[in-house]
Amino acid sequence: MKRDNFECQQCKREGLVTIDSKKEEGKRKEIVLNVHHKKEIETHPELALEIDNLETLCITHHNIIHGKGFKPKKKKWNDEKW
C-alpha cells in the first residue's frame, strides 16, 4: 500500500482516485483498500509476498476481479400493477 501511495491502482488506470480512509477517534476505521495478489496465493504460494505480485485495490475493484459482490435478485413473482 505504501508503494502505491495508499491509492487504488485500478481506479488510477480509469482516471479516478480512491484513497484509504482515516482513523477517527472512537470509531472503527472503514476498510477502503485491500492488497490484491495478481497471481493467486492458492496457485502460486511462492509469490505471496513478492512485491511485484501485489497491488493496492479498492474493495469494489477487488470484488469485481474475484467475482464477488451483489447481484440483483430475481423477482419471486411479477409485481404487475392492476
Helices and strands as residue ranges (DSSP letters): H 9-13, E 33-37, G 45-47, G 51-53, E 54-58, H 59-65
